Amino acid sequence: MKKKIILVVDTKDWAFDYIAKYVIKLLQNNYDITIIYSSDFKSYEEFLDHLNSFKEVKLVHFFYRVYIYELMYHFLLINPVDPTFKDPKFKVLFDAAITTSVPDNLFLKEQDIIKNKSIFSFVDNYYTVSTKLHDIYNEIKQYPRPSQDVIYDNILIPETKLANVEFKNNEKLVVTWIGNSNSGTDYFGKDYDLKGMYSLIMPIIEEVQNTIDIEVNIVDGNVVHKPKEEILEILKQTDILLICSKHEGTPLPLIEAMASGCAVISTDVGIVSEILPQQQQQFILNNVAEFVAAIVKLDNDRELLSELKQENFKTYKAIFQDNKNFAQKWSEFIENSITNSQATNRYREKIDALNLLLVHYLTTNKINNNIIKKIITALGKLTFCRIIINKLYFCRRNIFKCVYCYRNVVHYLKCKFKEKFIKLTNLLLTEEKIFSRIYDTNHWSAGSGLSSTKENTVEYRKILQQYFNDPKYKTYVDLGCGDWQIMSLIDIPQDKIYKGYDIVKSVISANDKKFSKDNVSFYHSTNIDEVAAADLLIIKDVLIHWPNKKIQYFIDNILPKFKYALITDGYDKQHLNKDINLGSFRFLDIASAPFNLKNIQLVLDFTAHGSPKRIYFYTNPNNKNS
């Protein structure tokens, strides 16, 4: 009978999922392996219930180590101060081997090492994905040493997606960057450019384009998540992949690029210097000038470019297609972990790890968790009206004085009151606060977002200018006008009246000071019912951030105010119209279910910063001139 293994991944079709699927491919003949996606569950209880539904689990591997901490922390909230460790929901975490991996350079500050000591004491084994990380974790005295073997991240790449044997260069050099410009901001801060998007990539591209003619692909997961197949197709047409990260374990685009026969120019990050062939080592660089010089060099020396492509492909096959070696390392890691979990003192050590977290928790908060529980239980029983808001703010200011404690409160409310908590959250976080926070934290990057910048709106602005030049339209309303990056480049004739509305007061104030004139005005509004009627409504990249109920209200009650409307949103036919929380994102087609808006015609499909967009033109059926 095969041993049962559970692989816990954060999100389907993201990096950890691809790695997990590769592990299944390697080991499916020897182990019974199932992937669980933590994002599929609304609560830790649901996750644990599902985990416990599997029989005789021998090992649970968490690719995202923070989730182990969250489960341990959740345990302490359910069993505060005096953990008895008898809750059956947590049984599998004690009975099975619990393992994790270290794929990044996060949590290496002194306070994080102390905080996360409980994780590494609780797990039965862990590995690192690069020699650099292995050396770092070997030197952390508070942690047990990692597994002796470094296990590189690897992914399944079909033979049909591998490089063409000819290794032909494009006539015009094709340079590609793949990553997520928002990576690391949760930990390092909103201005930390972990992937080098703003500090390196953008300046490099700008300087190179001033020197030679190149084609550029920017695939930013913060803007749109592209499926693996599409990324591999892009790389097959790419000459050079740029990697500009400050630090990480394994840049998966590196593996994909080598498999696709690309040359690589990179910072010395993760496994880059460990695996790139000797001829490629000269292209491990540090700054903008070096990157620019390297790109120009390879554009001029196409023979060298071809050699790099061939060497990278050979190296990919030698390292990442050696499935026997990967299978052996994974099998040894699994078996050693199971053996570790069965040691006579492991149960006690896991209890000690929970106690360690408890001590850190109480020391950090300097408050007894029983008191927190009593206060919040009392709050939760109150009628959900203005009084609870006042009481919760009072507690935040006067009792839970640090953010860590306030997060305890929020977590406990989520666990204890669920549906009521959602109502409370909606009361506390108004729509204005949600979108103001997005601007304050630069969550979308570049103010209103990278899809609103000059270089990413050329096609859209060409269409928009036509509507401002058309004598049919005299009055315009721009709902969700944002920081006016686009409109500042549009010529608004003097005889046309433009009104811009936005829910973020600071944005409207800035626009008013900078752009207001006789025929251009701006209005701060928290209620879309207040929006004035006009000949043409302009609404771009707004509905994609609204829940379906609000969109339907807009269709039924706001759209009829206007004779015409130009409606633009992110569009991907495979991922349409999923309901979301306010301020989140999903692709949208207002012509499809559940909206099925009529009287519209397709104007243009285009791409902005790698994100597919669709423009619809709406005609009000009650418009006598339509």
Buried (B, 14 or more C-beta within 10 A) or exposed (E): EEBBBBBBBBBEEBBBBBBBBBBBBBBEEBBBBEBBBBEEBEEBBEBBEEBBEBEEBBBBBBBBBBBBBBBBBBBBBBBBEEBEBEEEBBBBBBBBBBBBBBBBBBBBEEEEBBBBBBBBBBBBBBBBBBBBBBEBBEEBEEBBEBBEBBBBBBBBBEEEBBBEEEBEBEEEBBBBBBBBBBBBBEBEEEEBBBBBBBBBBBBBBEBBEEEEEBBBBBBBBBBBBBEBEEBBBBBBEBBBBBBBBBBBBBBBBBBBBBBBBBBBBBBBBBBBBEBBBEBBEEBBBEEBEBBBBBBBBBBEEBEBBBBBBBBBBEBBBEBBBEEEBBBEBBBBBBBBBBEBBEEEEBEEBBBBBBBBBBEBBBEBBEBEBEEBBEBBEEBBEEEBEEEBEEBBEEBBEEBBBEEEBBEBBBBBBBBBBEEBBEEBEEBEBEBBBBBBEBBEEBBBBBBBBBBBBEEBBEBBBEBBBEBBEEEEBEBBBBBBBBBBBBBEEBEBEEEBBBBBBBBBBEBBEBBBEEBEEEBBBBBBBEEBEEBEEBBBBBBBBBBBBBBBEBBBBBBEEBBEBBBBBBBBBBBBEEBBBEEBEBBEBBBBBBBEEEBEBEBBEEBBEBEBBBBBBBBBBBBBEEEEEE
